[in-house]
Amino acid sequence: MRVVVTGGGGFLGVRLARALLSRADVSRLVLFDTAFPSQLPQDPRLEAVRGDIADARALAAAVTPDTAAVFHLAAVVSGAAEADFDLGYRVNLEGMRLLLERLRGCAHPPRVVYTSSVAAFGGDLPPVLDDATTPHPQTSYGTQKVIGEYLLADYTRKGFVDGRALRLPTVVVRPGKPNAAASSFASAIIREPLAGIDYDCPVGPQTAVWLLSPRRVVEALVLAHDSPPEAWGVDRVVNLPGITATVAEMVGALARVAGDGVAARVRYAPDPRIQAIVRTWPARFRTPRALAMGFRADPDVETVIRDYIADEGIRLG
Ligand SMILES: NC(=O)c1ccc[n+]([C@@H]2O[C@H](COP(=O)([O-])OP(=O)(O)OC[C@H]3O[C@@H](n4cnc5c(N)ncnc54)[C@H](O)[C@@H]3O)[C@@H](O)[C@H]2O)c1
């Protein structure tokens, strides 16, 4: 089958690509993005197409009528969508609509796996959210993700696509440099100290985060694709399982894995702009539907850190 990953040059896109290339049923894998890392997996089935998701012609080059599955990851992330209102709507909403329109022209309704976010939730929330909690996003990014969920559900209802949306927790640990996502601190408090760099954390130690590792997210994306339509029914959105951890608990786990000296590299330097966004995000969930569908969380933060160290080939001093 021909599979397209939008945002295929990004953090999760490249990791998903590796998982998809391990499958014999993927005959062609197209990564669509505005930019790609210098090193992509070496595989004759892989094609990297550079283009803007909000440009119908560019999209048409990647999404051909024989496309069987699309993983739609391309997005302007939270901090950037909040800072640039027009860019967020163009990429996150107009891009989604153009993609769905393009998919209407496919030979068979393609499976579409869409990465939504817990940023869908905000406002007056219960202490623990569950599958029945109504999204009231309090950021432009969260609003764009929820509209995307509704569009996906409606195109599914009409039989144009077979859509599945996952509300991802904050994905930790993200390698590389801090990015524009307001959640960037959640990875930086682990990654930067492990790289020997002091880190000024923009939120306080009691800030709680709902998190999931990249390994578990990639597993979830693949499971979301593989599960039969009956597993979803009319509700095409699921809150993924995760772990709740405060910044202080994450730094404590880092100390147990890598030593007190490494953990001491985290300092606190509150940033009101980041705190205002993060405060709107929920950190505690019950996810019975996702668990019944086979999605799973990491066992604990220490495992998340150890997996990151193993995946990135980091040597502890
Ligand atoms: N990482 C997280 O913590 C997290 C949490 C919740 C949801 N998500 C969602 O998961 C998806 C992937 O996130 P990620 O962490 O890999 O982020 P990322 O920024 O690494 O990847 C997004 C990719 O989209 C691409 N992109 C941006 N604008 C584009 C455009 N106009 N046309 C084509 N491509 C464009 C970027 O170049 C980037 O490679 C996103 O939809 C994000 O909103 C991520």
The ligand as an ORCA input file, in Angstrom:
! r2SCAN-3c Opt
* xyz 0 1
  N       5.318     16.360     20.253
  C       4.280     16.572     21.072
  O       4.445     16.713     22.288
  C       2.867     16.611     20.519
  C       1.789     16.622     21.420
  C       0.501     16.692     20.913
  C       0.302     16.709     19.540
  N       1.365     16.688     18.695
  C       1.121     16.737     17.250
  O       1.877     15.711     16.619
  C       2.252     16.148     15.304
  C       3.750     15.960     15.106
  O       4.424     16.702     16.113
  P       6.005     16.753     16.250
  O       6.292     16.777     17.682
  O       6.629     15.714     15.376
  O       6.281     18.218     15.685
  P       7.305     18.707     14.577
  O       7.249     20.211     14.602
  O       8.626     18.060     14.738
  O       6.637     18.160     13.253
  C       5.667     18.863     12.541
  C       6.152     18.914     11.115
  O       5.168     19.650     10.357
  C       5.895     20.341      9.386
  N       5.120     21.457      8.856
  C       4.870     22.649      9.459
  N       4.215     23.443      8.619
  C       4.041     22.746      7.470
  C       3.440     23.060      6.238
  N       2.900     24.263      5.998
  N       3.418     22.100      5.281
  C       3.993     20.892      5.482
  N       4.592     20.551      6.645
  C       4.615     21.480      7.615
  C       7.152     20.839     10.095
  O       8.175     21.188      9.165
  C       7.496     19.657     10.969
  O       8.461     18.812     10.370
  C       1.784     17.584     15.180
  O       0.547     17.585     14.503
  C       1.590     18.026     16.608
  O       0.616     19.057     16.699
  C       2.647     16.626     19.152
*
